[in-house]
Amino acid sequence: MQHRVVVLALDGLLPFELGIPQRIFGRSLGTAAGGKDRDGGEGGGGGEGGAGEKSGKLYDVVTCSVRPPGPVRTDADFSILVEHGPEALATADTVVIPASYELGPVFEEGRLTEELAAALALVRPGTRMVSICTGGYVLAAAGYLDGRPATTHWSSAEHFQRTFPQVRVDPDVLFIDDGDVLTSAGVAAGIDLCLHLVRRDHGTAVANEIARRTVVPPHRDGGQAQYIHRPVPEPQFATTTGARAWALARLDRPILLRDMAEQDAMSVRTFTRRFREEVGISPGQWLTQQRVERARHLLESTDLSIDQVARDAGFGTATSLRQHLQAALGVPPTVYRRTFRSSADPAPRGPRTPVRGRP
């Protein structure tokens, strides 16, 4: 049975953000038995390239309004015709709320309009709630973010925190996964969050294929802090890009901080500071993330033993791999492999601690 994603289109919406869920979830197709790609175009000449047998979609994406079917205003010079009313929210497994420039009292006072409150009341308990950019204001006003971590567009972060003091706002990340409630930073960060959800639901192979066909990276380095304008930026002539590429090519070997620093001809202290500025986390945290991703890929796509996966991903031992995968994903390697080697199986539960989108 397809997982239903219902996108709530509000007046004043941004067309780009409204289209993100359809583009990512609507193009997510299964993987054939034996690992063959089934996300290709027709034959070998599909409009987006790639060969392989085409399978059914993994998600059913529906767009709805808070009113009966009809036009919804955008921030552009056109409206869109939405064919579903708020009753569609009652059928959702995941609800996505993109940004709007006409949130009214939601933005100004932190409270829902009667129309919006009535629509959200139709959402079933346990439904996964997702916001893109300032769509997080709607989740916060509805109480979904009380006492939880969340993010939004960097330019609205301070206002968001003042309006909703009960929310733990992190303005530096691209997205936050807090299990059944997820929020993203501005605009294109919605792509990062939706790809993360596909990865969480169906594994890295499916998510990476969607990213490739969307012509975006599966992961983006750094958080949204790098996009904030600072009047007097510190001059930077060197980056840590070379060290990251060097490390990715040898994840199966021991990697010391001083070795990474040497790749970019920096002292350890300068390299560590510069790395944090560019990526948003420490070199050690970044290495662990990359090794977890390598292990996920090997568990999904190979029959290597758990011990060999641990060695190839750079964790050394199965015990270390088990500890890191459990901490990052909430499941041990054997459970993860069993889930994602069978496309019919449900995904494992979300991480036990909030995941912050700072690859």
Secondary structure, 3 states (H helix, E strand, C coil): CCEEEEEECCCCECHHHHHHHHHHHCCCECECHHHCECCCCCCCCCCCCCCCCCCCECEEEEEECCCCCEEEEECCCCEEEECCCHHHHHHCCEEEECCECCCCHHHHCCCCCHHHHHHHCCCCCCCEEEECHHHHHHHHHCCCCCCCEECCCHHHHHHHHHHCCCCEECCCCCEEECCCEEEECCCCHHHHHHHHHHHHHHCHHHHHHHHHHHCCCCCCCCCHHHHCCCCCCCCCCCCCHHHHHHHHCCCCCCCCHHHHHHHCCCCHHHHHHHHHHHHCCCHHHHHHHHHHHHHHHHHHHCCCCHHHHHHHHCCCCHHHHHHHHHHHHCCCHHHHHHHHCCCCCCCCCCCCCCEECCC
